[in-house]
Amino acid sequence: MERKILLLGDPRLYEVSEEVKREELEELRPIFEDMFDCIKGIRRDYGFGRAIAAPQIDVRKRVICILTDKPYIIINPRLEFTDDEKMELLDDCMSFPNLLVRVKRYRRCILRYRDEYWNEREMHMEDDMSELIQHEYDHLDGILATMRAVDNKSFVMKN
């Protein structure tokens, strides 16, 4: 089911999400599907979208769904940055689909998480995937890209 995505300014977007407990996994499975439906809906309506964090659909759990080469369900992620190299880019977000924000993100990171079967996983990410996971991870901590803007002139409206 394609749920309503919370929009910039909604106070629920600024709340910190709770870790998922193993016993909650089964009740969260329908939410994973809803999250993938939301990604597909944003792609249909706005022409972008690779990932979504559970707080964006008002679920206060540390879950991220990514839809790139295949679907990924990321539960209780932890990020480690392998060096200090950063990149500057224009970031978009499903919670403000007509706005781009200039931010700086780490170029590389290691993502550790549990998958939908509660298996521990690790992914080494670079460039656009590193940026993507940092963006979604921020949502779990109630941080939006607007809060990471390089300066007060870092906002661009899409056509």
Residue pairs with C-beta under 8 A, 6 or more apart in sequence:
1 30
1 33
1 34
1 37
2 34
2 37
2 38
2 40
2 41
3 34
3 37
3 38
3 57
3 58
4 57
5 38
5 42
5 52
5 56
5 57
5 94
5 95
6 12
6 13
6 55
6 56
6 57
6 58
6 95
7 95
7 96
8 93
8 95
8 96
8 99
8 144
8 146
10 95
12 55
12 58
13 55
13 56
13 95
13 139
13 142
13 144
14 142
14 144
15 55
15 60
15 142
16 140
16 141
16 142
17 53
17 54
17 55
17 60
17 61
17 62
17 63
17 139
17 140
17 141
17 142
18 60
18 61
18 62
19 61
19 62
19 76
20 28
20 61
20 62
20 63
20 75
20 76
20 114
22 118
24 61
25 75
25 116
25 118
28 61
28 63
29 116
31 54
31 57
31 59
31 61
31 63
32 63
32 65
32 73
32 116
34 57
35 52
35 54
35 57
35 63
35 65
36 65
36 67
36 71
38 52
38 56
38 57
38 94
39 49
39 50
39 51
39 52
39 65
39 67
39 94
40 49
40 67
42 48
42 49
42 52
42 94
42 97
43 49
45 97
46 97
46 98
48 92
48 97
49 67
49 94
50 66
50 67
50 68
50 132
51 64
51 65
51 66
51 67
51 132
51 133
51 135
51 136
52 64
52 65
52 94
52 136
53 63
53 64
53 136
53 137
53 139
53 140
54 60
54 61
54 62
54 63
54 64
54 140
55 139
55 140
55 142
56 94
56 95
56 139
62 75
62 76
62 77
62 140
63 73
63 74
63 75
64 72
64 73
64 74
64 77
64 133
64 136
64 137
64 139
64 140
65 71
65 72
65 73
65 74
66 72
66 74
66 132
66 133
66 136
68 129
72 115
73 115
73 116
74 111
74 113
74 115
74 133
74 136
75 113
75 114
75 115
75 116
75 118
76 113
76 114
77 111
77 112
77 113
77 133
77 137
77 140
78 111
78 112
78 113
79 109
79 110
79 111
79 112
79 133
79 134
79 137
80 109
80 110
80 112
81 106
81 108
81 109
81 110
82 108
82 109
82 110
83 106
83 107
83 108
84 106
85 106
85 107
85 108
86 104
86 105
86 106
86 107
87 104
87 105
87 106
87 107
87 127
87 131
88 102
88 103
88 104
88 150
89 102
89 103
89 105
89 131
90 100
90 101
90 102
90 156
91 100
91 101
91 102
91 103
91 105
91 131
91 135
91 145
91 148
92 99
92 100
92 101
92 158
93 99
93 101
93 135
93 144
93 145
95 144
96 144
96 146
97 158
98 157
98 158
99 146
99 155
99 156
99 157
99 158
100 155
100 156
100 157
100 158
101 145
101 146
101 148
101 149
101 154
101 155
101 156
102 149
102 150
102 151
102 154
102 155
102 156
103 145
103 148
103 149
103 150
103 154
104 148
104 150
105 130
105 131
105 134
105 135
106 130
106 134
107 126
107 127
107 130
108 124
108 125
108 126
108 130
109 124
109 125
109 130
109 133
109 134
110 122
110 123
110 124
110 125
111 122
111 123
111 124
111 125
111 133
112 120
112 121
112 122
113 120
113 121
113 122
113 123
114 120
114 121
115 121
125 132
125 133
135 145
138 144
138 145
138 148
146 155
149 155
